[in-house]
């Protein structure tokens, strides 16, 4: 019997290493349409030791990385248990993105830690995770994955923009869903604020107080990634190898670097959507970047009224990606498509994810 309703916990470790996003959602299908209710949500900041372990995980030996994979999976399970107790939740499934350590699809590699089996054993709920590897094995980028949720859960918007560590956009064009990582977003802003002992630029106040550095802006806009055709994706390794040297080579103040970075982010977003926009186009904007009012104001300036910038309810702003990964778990359980060839560049659409049974073996 095909299920039409699900109660699912979604987990997402955000790329910018801020922490873990958790949601509990109820999904329901009527005819060909899906709807959802966000019943509970929570953001958990990583403590400094865990944040540093995750940040440096790419440098670990194979054995130490596998140990961290298991320990992080257990930690995720412990957070699920606490979340369920706090909100009297009875979930039938956990869908976990995990934390991305490696993402090099051109080499056929993507690796997210957070052992699904350790997670399932710890929380006592079946787990679906490892959503990217199948698509990469099919020749795809393994990213972005959120567009399947944009298509089914947020179809009233012409564009869905996420301003997380990386900016990405999703939209329908000529009858198919297109999406790609645009480029920089909070990753560069948080990198800069970390140099003055802050985790983020509150409301974009530091960036707003700065001045635009044309030379730095030109160098950022000339990054080779922006010239690549879509589908395309990028991540932390690209940021470290290509962006950090440009940022560090500038002798501008932190405020001026932040101001320039915000203009760069907004310009690249506007350039990416303008060729697909039309009068009356609406763009849903979510992710941590929405809380940077200077970034949103600058984005509105660059879109120049041609695309309406829509900031939704705070719960959607904060947890949209976690909601979509919960939904991907539903589609995986139903063996329905949750990775789109038109988005990732894979050889075919696929139903991605690996299921881990929570039941421990009996002796």
Secondary structure, DSSP 4 states (H G I P E B T S, - for coil): ----EEEEEEEEE-TTSSEEEEEEEEEEEETTEEEEEEEEEEEEEPPHHHHHHHHTGGGS-HHHHHHHHHHHHHHHHHHHHHHHHHHT---SEEEE--EEEEEEGGGTEEEEES-HHHHHHHHSS-EEE--SHHHHHTTS-----THHHHHHH-TTSSEEEEESSEEEEEEEETTEEEEEEEEESHHHHHHHHHTTT-SS-GGGHHHHHS---HHHHHHHHT-GGGGSPSS----HHHIIIIIHHHHHH--S-HHHHHHHHHHHHHHHHHHHHHTT--TTEEEEEESGGGG-HHHHHHHHHHHTTSEEEEE--HHHHHHHHHHHHHHHHHHHHTT---B-HHHH--SS-B---EEE--PPPP-
